[in-house]
Amino acid sequence: MIVAIDPGKTGAIAHLDDDGRFCCVEDMPAVGKMVDAAGLASFIRGAGNRFGSTNAIRVIVEHVGAMPGQGVTSMFSFGVSFGITLGVVATLRLPLELVRPAVWKRDMGLSRDKEASRLKALQLFPDAADMLKRKKDEGRAEALLLGLWFARKLGAHEAESPNAA
């Protein structure tokens, strides 16, 4: 199973099965302006509990950096939240992959336009429509799309493997 994380205070966490099917998505748990480490760990453990074990979880996190025009305080706050996210995954001893937004978005036919991501997620995840109906649900949409990208990548990798059935 896959846990996909769009990091940051306005980000989200999605849980998909290995085929990229929607299981659940929610906003990134936050305490003040920081990611809530305990809440994030609880979501990830909950994903494992739904399938019987956290051992089967693979985590993909969007590897974002500072953007032009961001203030120093905003960049620092985001960096701390990103670090908390990585720390939680490391503490849970789960396999982690980082991917730059330009890479997964290009492969999914997306641009920087967050609304386009939300609309594409609505098309690809009709079961999640209630979770994507507001413009501010873009973080949820991007977490779902990131998870789908990862599922497709894993599927392609397994198909190329000489041991694939």
C-alpha positions as CSV (number, residue, x, y, z in Angstrom):
1,M,0.0,0.0,0.0
2,I,1.1,3.6,-0.6
3,V,1.0,6.6,1.6
4,A,1.5,9.8,-0.4
5,I,2.4,13.0,1.3
6,D,2.1,16.6,0.0
7,P,4.1,18.1,2.8
8,G,3.5,21.4,4.6
9,K,0.7,22.9,6.7
10,T,-1.7,23.1,3.7
11,G,-0.7,19.7,2.3
12,A,-2.4,16.4,2.7
13,I,-1.9,12.7,3.1
14,A,-3.4,10.0,0.9
15,H,-3.6,6.3,1.3
16,L,-3.9,4.2,-1.9
17,D,-3.5,0.5,-2.5
18,D,-0.7,-0.7,-4.7
19,D,-2.8,-0.5,-7.8
20,G,-3.4,3.2,-7.1
21,R,-7.0,2.9,-5.9
22,F,-8.3,5.4,-3.4
23,C,-8.5,4.3,0.2
24,C,-8.6,7.7,2.1
25,V,-7.3,11.2,2.0
26,E,-7.2,14.0,4.6
27,D,-5.5,17.3,5.2
28,M,-2.1,17.3,6.8
29,P,-2.6,17.3,10.6
30,A,-1.3,20.5,12.0
31,V,-0.6,22.1,15.4
32,G,-0.4,25.8,14.8
33,K,1.7,26.4,11.7
34,M,3.6,23.1,12.0
35,V,2.9,19.5,11.0
36,D,1.5,17.5,13.9
37,A,4.0,14.6,14.1
38,A,1.7,12.5,16.3
39,G,-1.2,13.0,13.9
40,L,0.8,12.1,10.9
41,A,2.1,9.0,12.6
42,S,-1.4,8.0,13.5
43,F,-2.6,8.4,9.9
44,I,0.2,6.2,8.7
45,R,-0.4,3.6,11.3
46,G,-4.1,3.7,10.5
47,A,-3.3,2.9,6.9
48,G,-1.3,-0.1,8.1
49,N,-4.1,-1.2,10.4
50,R,-6.6,-1.2,7.5
51,F,-4.4,-3.8,5.7
52,G,-3.1,-5.6,8.8
53,S,0.5,-4.3,8.9
54,T,2.6,-1.2,8.5
55,N,5.3,-3.4,7.0
56,A,3.6,-3.2,3.6
57,I,3.5,0.6,3.5
58,R,5.6,2.5,1.0
59,V,5.8,6.3,1.5
60,I,6.2,8.9,-1.3
61,V,6.8,12.5,-0.3
62,E,6.9,15.4,-2.6
63,H,10.4,16.9,-2.3
64,V,9.7,20.6,-2.5
65,G,12.0,23.5,-1.8
66,A,11.8,27.2,-1.4
67,M,9.9,29.1,-4.0
68,P,10.8,32.5,-5.3
69,G,9.0,35.3,-3.4
70,Q,8.6,33.2,-0.2
71,G,9.5,35.0,2.9
72,V,12.3,33.7,5.2
73,T,9.8,32.9,8.0
74,S,7.5,31.0,5.6
75,M,10.5,29.0,4.1
76,F,11.7,28.2,7.6
77,S,8.3,27.0,8.8
78,F,7.9,24.9,5.6
79,G,11.4,23.4,6.1
80,V,10.5,22.4,9.7
81,S,7.3,20.8,8.6
82,F,9.1,18.9,5.8
83,G,11.7,17.7,8.4
84,I,8.9,16.6,10.8
85,T,7.4,14.6,7.9
86,L,10.7,12.9,7.1
87,G,11.3,12.3,10.8
88,V,8.0,10.6,11.3
89,V,8.5,8.3,8.3
90,A,12.1,7.5,9.5
91,T,10.8,6.8,13.1
92,L,8.2,4.4,11.7
93,R,11.1,2.7,9.7
94,L,9.2,2.8,6.5
95,P,10.7,2.9,3.0
96,L,10.6,6.4,1.7
97,E,11.0,7.9,-1.8
98,L,11.2,11.6,-2.5
99,V,10.2,13.1,-5.8
100,R,10.4,16.6,-7.2
101,P,7.0,18.1,-8.2
102,A,8.3,18.8,-11.7
103,V,8.9,15.1,-12.2
104,W,5.7,13.6,-11.1
105,K,3.5,16.4,-12.5
106,R,5.1,16.2,-15.9
107,D,4.5,12.4,-16.0
108,M,0.9,13.0,-15.0
109,G,0.4,15.8,-17.6
110,L,0.0,18.5,-15.0
111,S,1.4,22.0,-14.6
112,R,1.9,24.2,-11.5
113,D,-1.9,25.0,-11.6
114,K,-3.3,23.6,-8.4
115,E,-6.9,23.8,-9.7
116,A,-6.0,21.6,-12.7
117,S,-4.6,19.1,-10.2
118,R,-7.9,19.1,-8.3
119,L,-10.0,18.7,-11.5
120,K,-7.8,15.8,-12.7
121,A,-8.1,14.1,-9.3
122,L,-11.9,14.4,-9.4
123,Q,-11.8,12.6,-12.8
124,L,-9.4,9.9,-11.7
125,F,-10.8,9.4,-8.1
126,P,-14.6,9.7,-8.3
127,D,-14.9,7.9,-5.0
128,A,-13.0,10.8,-3.4
129,A,-15.3,13.5,-4.9
130,D,-16.7,14.6,-1.5
131,M,-13.1,15.1,-0.3
132,L,-12.2,17.3,-3.4
133,K,-15.1,19.5,-3.9
134,R,-13.6,22.8,-2.6
135,K,-10.9,24.8,-4.3
136,K,-8.8,24.6,-1.1
137,D,-8.8,20.7,-1.4
138,E,-5.9,21.0,-3.8
139,G,-3.5,19.5,-1.3
140,R,-5.7,16.4,-1.1
141,A,-5.8,16.2,-4.9
142,E,-2.1,16.5,-5.2
143,A,-1.5,13.8,-2.5
144,L,-3.8,11.5,-4.4
145,L,-2.2,12.2,-7.8
146,L,1.3,11.8,-6.3
147,G,0.2,8.4,-4.9
148,L,-1.2,7.3,-8.2
149,W,2.0,8.4,-10.0
150,F,4.0,6.3,-7.5
151,A,1.7,3.3,-7.9
152,R,2.2,3.5,-11.7
153,K,6.0,3.8,-11.2
154,L,6.0,0.8,-8.9
155,G,3.9,-1.2,-11.4
156,A,6.2,-0.3,-14.3
157,H,9.2,-1.2,-12.3
158,E,7.8,-4.6,-11.3
159,A,6.8,-5.3,-14.9
160,E,10.4,-4.6,-16.0
161,S,11.8,-6.9,-13.3
162,P,13.1,-10.2,-14.5
163,N,11.4,-11.8,-11.5
164,A,8.0,-10.3,-12.3
165,A,5.3,-12.9,-12.8
